[in-house]
Amino acid sequence: MTTENEEKYQENTDEQAAVFSALADPTRLKLVKLLRSQCDPDALCVNALAGLLGVTQSAISQHLRVLKSIGLVKGERRGYHIHYFVNRDVLEQYRRLTSAALSIKEPDED
């Protein structure tokens, strides 16, 4: 493997690990699934998410912080509340990235 390929391989591995780490928590995975099912204008606030998932608002805020740190979730202020939604472009990027990590074929075999 050349140095350039090694760097790209390591970069992908680091990004894949960050995604897997963020989604490793069952509540965060439920959050992503719930937000993914919302249509674009139907984002949800922390209070609604807490009620739907049966956890505290504080816990939801901490989980959203992790998901926002990898760019998977975005927030938009609407009045007094921030409504959250999945960044669909990043979700698709991470879907491909994790699929590649779990692929049986090596990247160079394509």
N, C-alpha and C positions, 0 to 999 in steps of 0.2 A: 504494500500500500504506500502510495506516495505521501509526502508531507501534507500536500494540499487535501488529499482524500482523508488523511488521518484527522486533520483539523475539522473538516466538514463532518466526519463521523462523530468526533467528540462533541462538536456543537449540537448536532442532532440528539446525541445521547443526553446531554445536559438538559436540553429543552424537553425531551421525552420524560426524563426523570421528574422535572418540575410539574409537568401535566399529571403524571401518575400520582405524584405526591399530593397535589391539590385535590384530586378526585378520590383519593384513598379513604377519606372520611365518608361514611354513609350519609350523613346529613348534607354534606356538600354535594354529593352525587345526586341526592334527592332534589336539592335546590336547582341544580343545573337542569335536571329533567323537568321540573316544574316550570322554570323560567323558559325553557326551550319550547314548551307546549303553548306558551302565550303568543298571541299575535302581536306584532310590533307596537300598536298603540296601547296594548293591554299589559303594560309593565306593572309590577307589584311592589308595594312598599314593604318595609321591614315588618310592620304590624301585621299585614295580611299574610306575609310569608311565615311569620311565627305562628299565627293561628292555623294555617294550613298544615304546617309540619309538626305542630304540637311541641315547640321548643320556645325558649325565651327570646325576646327581642335582642337581648345582649348576645346570645349565642348566634343568632342569625347575622348580626352585625359583624361578629368575628369571622364567621364563615364567608360572608360576602367580601370581607377585606382580603382573604386569601384568594378567592376567585377573581377579584379585581386586580390583584397583584400580577396575575399571569395574563390579564387582558380578556378573560373569558366572559366577565360580567361587566356591564356598564351601568351607571346611574344617571338619572335625569331629574332635576328638581322640578316638581310640579306643586306649586303652592308652598305649603309648609313641609311637605314630605319629599323624599327622594324615592323615585320609582326605579326598580332594577329590571334589567332584561339581558338576555344572552347576546353577546356580540356574535352574530351568525357567521361572519367571515372568519373570525378566530376559531369558532367551533369547528368549522369545516377544515381549517388548517390543522387543528389538533386531532381531528378525526383521521386525517391522512398520516399525520406524524405518528400517532399511536398504532395505527394499522401497520405502518412500516416497521415499527419496533417489534410487532408480534408476527410479522411475516416470516414464513419458512425460508423464502428466497433471500439471498444476500442482495443489497442494493445494486451491485454491479452486474447481477444476473439478468436484469431487465432488458 
